[in-house]
Structure formats: C-alpha cells, structure tokens
Amino acid sequence: MLYCVNKNPQSPWREHEVHNVSTCIRLPDPINRQSLWYHLSCWPAKTEAKKYFDNVDWCYWCCKPCHTR
C-alpha cells in the first residue's frame, strides 16, 4: 500500500499524520503530502515518516490498527 505523511502538524498534539493513500477519506492536500512509498502495513510507514518528522501518529480513519490517540 502507498502511504504519505502530512507535512502540516495536526492539533491538538502537533502530530504529522500517516495516511494510506489508497483508502483514506481524509487525505491532506497533495501539496502537503510527503510520500512514504509502499509498505505492507502502517507500522513500517511510521518508521519511514520519522525520517522526516519527530512527532508522528497514524490517521484514525485509514490506519485504525496503528492509531494511538
């Protein structure tokens, strides 16, 4: 699956959310997406996202098994 991370931090915790591009209904605008390429699940996608941002979480809508808040 193809993943991306939102370049804009989300309130209230100022986290950059990881999204599954194929299934998410709440993707950030294309200009605000950092591609994370293809991964088998949301777990390795977050590891990739941490190369770009320190504070990262998964999207509630498309990565529920991994979402922490």
C-alpha positions in Angstrom: 0.0 0.0 0.0 1.1 3.5 -0.7 1.5 5.8 2.3 2.1 9.5 2.9 2.6 11.8 5.8 1.0 15.2 6.2 3.7 17.9 6.2 1.4 20.1 8.4 1.1 19.1 12.0 -2.4 18.5 13.3 -3.9 19.9 16.5 -4.0 19.5 19.4 -0.8 17.4 19.7 1.0 18.9 16.7 1.5 15.4 15.1 2.2 14.7 11.5 -0.3 12.0 10.4 0.5 9.0 8.3 -2.2 8.1 5.7 -2.9 5.2 3.4 -3.2 7.0 0.1 -5.4 4.2 -1.4 -8.1 4.1 1.2 -8.1 7.3 3.2 -11.1 9.6 3.1 -9.2 12.4 4.9 -6.0 12.8 2.9 -4.1 16.1 3.1 -4.0 18.3 0.0 -1.4 16.9 -2.5 1.0 19.8 -1.8 1.0 18.9 1.9 1.9 15.2 1.4 5.3 13.7 1.8 5.4 10.3 0.1 6.5 7.4 2.2 6.3 4.9 -0.7 4.9 1.4 -0.4 4.7 -0.6 2.8 2.9 -3.8 3.8 1.3 -2.1 6.8 1.1 1.2 8.7 3.8 0.2 11.2 6.8 0.5 8.8 5.2 3.6 7.2 5.5 5.4 10.6 9.2 4.4 10.8 9.7 6.0 7.4 7.8 9.1 8.4 10.0 9.6 11.4 12.9 10.2 9.0 11.1 13.5 8.2 9.3 14.4 11.4 9.8 13.6 15.1 6.1 13.7 16.2 4.2 11.2 14.1 1.0 9.3 14.5 -1.4 7.4 12.2 -4.6 8.7 10.8 -7.6 7.4 12.7 -9.7 6.9 9.5 -7.3 4.8 7.4 -4.8 3.4 9.9 -7.0 2.4 12.8 -5.0 -0.7 13.8 -2.0 1.5 14.4 -3.6 4.8 15.6 -2.6 5.6 19.1 -4.8 8.6 20.2 
